[in-house]
Amino acid sequence: MSAVNQHVIAEQTIHAWCMDMTESVQQQDLDRHMKLISEKISLYGLPGNNMIDYAGWRARRKYEFENQELLVLNYRNMRLINSSDRRIRFNVIETMVGKDGKMVTLDKNIVLENESDGQWRVVEENINSWQVKKINLANL
């Protein structure tokens, strides 16, 4: 496969994964959401140097969905860093909006892995920086 084709396929994979993540949150569908997360997931860069694993991610999203805490998750400025047949690393700006009007914008690097079942899942996330704003949801 040519480098150009590899690049195009990697970008398409990134966009599809981000859209699936966005839709799973929009639909509050925990099963669909967790199918995009590897059981090997490690999320780094949280306040207090905490790391989240699969069980922690699942528990957090379950709580957010059951309590409708997370209303919106979206991605912009996706930039491919590198890719192979098995792994894709990219940088993205992720925005989360909660029912309380808190909007968190994260600059993060994400690693997707094509796992043994052929599904692309996130195996690692590194938060580079974040910003928190309060928005008035009544005006939306």
C-alpha positions as CSV (number, residue, x, y, z in Angstrom):
1,M,0.0,0.0,0.0
2,S,1.3,3.4,-0.9
3,A,2.1,6.0,1.8
4,V,-0.6,8.2,0.3
5,N,-3.3,5.5,0.6
6,Q,-2.1,4.6,4.1
7,H,-2.5,8.3,5.1
8,V,-6.0,8.5,3.5
9,I,-7.2,5.3,5.2
10,A,-5.8,6.5,8.6
11,E,-7.6,9.8,8.3
12,Q,-10.9,8.1,7.4
13,T,-10.4,5.7,10.4
14,I,-9.9,8.7,12.7
15,H,-13.0,10.5,11.4
16,A,-15.2,7.4,11.6
17,W,-14.0,6.7,15.2
18,C,-14.6,10.3,16.3
19,M,-18.1,10.3,14.7
20,D,-18.9,7.0,16.5
21,M,-17.8,8.4,19.8
22,T,-19.9,11.5,19.3
23,E,-23.0,9.5,18.3
24,S,-22.6,7.1,21.2
25,V,-22.6,10.0,23.6
26,Q,-25.5,11.8,21.8
27,Q,-27.5,8.5,22.1
28,Q,-26.3,7.8,25.6
29,D,-25.5,4.3,24.4
30,L,-23.0,2.8,26.9
31,D,-22.6,-0.5,25.0
32,R,-21.9,1.2,21.7
33,H,-19.5,3.7,23.4
34,M,-17.5,1.0,25.2
35,K,-17.1,-1.0,21.9
36,L,-14.8,1.9,20.9
37,I,-12.6,1.6,24.0
38,S,-9.9,-1.0,24.3
39,E,-9.8,-3.1,27.5
40,K,-6.1,-2.0,27.5
41,I,-7.0,1.8,27.6
42,S,-4.8,4.1,29.6
43,L,-5.9,7.8,29.9
44,Y,-3.1,10.1,31.1
45,G,-2.9,13.8,31.9
46,L,-5.8,14.2,34.3
47,P,-5.5,16.6,37.3
48,G,-3.7,14.9,40.2
49,N,-1.7,12.7,37.8
50,N,-4.5,10.1,38.0
51,M,-4.8,7.5,35.2
52,I,-8.0,6.0,34.0
53,D,-8.2,2.3,32.9
54,Y,-11.1,0.5,31.2
55,A,-13.1,-0.1,34.4
56,G,-12.7,3.5,35.4
57,W,-13.7,4.8,32.0
58,R,-16.8,2.5,31.9
59,A,-17.9,3.5,35.4
60,R,-17.5,7.2,34.6
61,R,-19.5,7.0,31.4
62,K,-22.2,4.8,33.0
63,Y,-22.7,7.4,35.7
64,E,-22.6,10.3,33.1
65,F,-25.2,8.5,30.9
66,E,-27.5,7.4,33.7
67,N,-27.5,10.9,35.1
68,Q,-27.4,12.7,31.7
69,E,-24.3,14.5,32.9
70,L,-22.6,14.5,29.5
71,L,-24.7,16.0,26.8
72,V,-22.3,16.6,24.0
73,L,-18.9,15.2,22.9
74,N,-17.3,16.4,19.7
75,Y,-14.0,16.6,17.9
76,R,-12.2,19.2,15.7
77,N,-8.8,19.9,14.3
78,M,-7.9,16.3,13.8
79,R,-4.2,15.9,12.8
80,L,-2.6,12.6,12.0
81,I,0.8,12.2,13.7
82,N,1.7,8.7,12.5
83,S,0.1,5.5,11.4
84,S,0.7,1.8,10.6
85,D,-1.6,-1.0,9.7
86,R,-2.2,-1.6,13.4
87,R,-1.9,1.8,15.1
88,I,-2.9,5.3,14.4
89,R,-1.7,8.3,16.6
90,F,-3.4,11.7,16.1
91,N,-3.9,15.0,17.9
92,V,-7.4,16.4,18.3
93,I,-9.4,19.0,20.2
94,E,-12.2,17.3,22.1
95,T,-15.1,19.3,23.6
96,M,-17.5,18.0,26.2
97,V,-20.6,19.8,27.4
98,G,-22.4,18.8,30.6
99,K,-26.0,19.5,31.6
100,D,-24.7,22.0,34.1
101,G,-23.3,24.2,31.2
102,K,-19.7,23.3,31.9
103,M,-17.8,23.0,28.7
104,V,-14.4,21.3,28.9
105,T,-12.1,21.6,25.9
106,L,-9.2,19.2,25.8
107,D,-6.1,19.1,23.5
108,K,-5.2,15.4,23.4
109,N,-3.2,12.8,21.6
110,I,-5.1,9.6,20.9
111,V,-3.8,6.2,19.9
112,L,-6.2,3.9,18.1
113,E,-5.3,0.2,17.6
114,N,-6.8,-2.3,15.2
115,E,-7.5,-5.1,17.6
116,S,-7.7,-8.8,16.9
117,D,-11.4,-8.6,16.0
118,G,-10.7,-6.0,13.3
119,Q,-12.3,-3.1,15.4
120,W,-10.4,0.1,15.9
121,R,-10.4,1.1,19.5
122,V,-8.7,3.7,21.6
123,V,-5.8,2.2,23.6
124,E,-4.2,5.4,24.9
125,E,-5.1,9.0,25.4
126,N,-2.7,11.8,26.7
127,I,-4.3,15.1,27.7
128,N,-1.9,17.9,26.8
129,S,-4.0,20.7,28.1
130,W,-7.6,21.6,29.0
131,Q,-9.8,24.7,29.4
132,V,-13.1,24.9,31.3
133,K,-15.8,27.4,30.5
134,K,-19.3,27.9,31.7
135,I,-22.0,28.4,29.0
136,N,-25.6,29.2,29.3
137,L,-27.5,26.3,27.8
138,A,-30.8,28.2,27.8
139,N,-29.4,30.4,25.0
140,L,-28.7,27.4,22.8
